[in-house]
Amino acid sequence: MKKQQVGFVCFGEINTPFERLQIKHDQALKTLAALDCELLDAGIVIDDPGYETADAALAKLEGAPLSCLIVCVAGWVPTHAVIRVTDPLRHVPMLLWGLCGWYENGRLITTADQAGTSAIRPAFEALGYTFKFVYSIVEKPAPLDKISAFIAACRARTALRSARIGTMGYRDMLLYGTQFEGNSMRGQIGIEVEPFEMLEMVQNLEKLDAEKVREGIRFVKENWVFKRPCDDSVIEKGVRYALAVGMKIEERGYEAVSLIDVDGMKKLLGFPPAMVFMLLEHYYGVQTIPENDIMGAATQLILKYLSGQTIPYLEYYEFFEDSMIAGVPDFVPKAATLGDVTVLPAAFGLLNASLLNVSQVKTGYVTCARLVYLGGKYKMHVYTGRGETPMPWNEFGWDDPAPQLPSLRIFPDSCTVEAFAQNVCSQHVLVAYGDYAEALRDFCKIMDIELVM
């Protein structure tokens, strides 16, 4: 992903020795160099009567494709000098960062950084800016985690404005929670959702390169572990469907894809699409989720831009007093797989040509999230916890010996299971490895999404 451009401007009072402001400016930039972004330094602004420094800084920042602006306060500064720079950039999310003093000869020396931020923060709020306030503490590490989370949230906001989700079909199984409202999805969230017909995939089968199909079959046989022999015709069919959908991905530039599953691939083509989803991720690097789950795909993209990961979906199966079992009845992406990609030819219900992914899911600390649209407003349900390998279990309906589906037992630590259960908003949940709660909090504030934790 291309590095985002982040603006940086440092403020101080005209009566503070400029040399000291320069030292604090340089130290702040050195600290920020550890972050994954391209910094555009607009220099130091003081409250000079003619606004020469403010206008010079604004000239450097205006017109740049900034995802956010760091307003760094190195000491007391009258707020009007700050507003001179920031108000023309009010459309850009801002991080208000107050620096701090230092100890010298046993005494605390300060340039009154938090006097500056204490005056600026309420002014930003009154003016309707989208911003986050953080501050440094003497002889403590800079609040890089909070700064990094905000920058990641701004990166996600920017990236979503050019994102596309492709959905083959719509509203599989006539589900309610997988639907979306197109105008607000584009206008508020930024994502363009493009439905296409299953017929397009079927027509593309006639245009496939035979050598690519053979290469795909070789890849599956050489890289996946089969727990039982599988007929080559099943593998070939899965490869062909994946390449046919892939033509649409390349044509339209989709970053996430969902397919009509039960009412489409299974019912009309007699082919469960688990293998197709696995190959789509391998070939095209897209986020994948079944059942025309547009809201799930949108959540995947948000988490992808925050974390840089391929985001698996899981489905809730059981709740316990301290945990929940979440698994998938079909596939898990390679990035979330512990060990080999393992598949099993298996029968379920009326389907006797199913290639099921039975890989183990990677364990670890997880952030679980789901975007929903309720009552004309977007909400994001978020919780964090430990993802562990669950006890032996299986879904009723599989031929014996029934396979254990890819799954996690999630022990939430940001809420109780009871509190989770009263806020859960879908059977599908999206999972990122690591703690992204702060970034999601920032993202929701920036995007005017109600955060539910």
Disulfide bonds with the S-S distance in Angstrom:
none
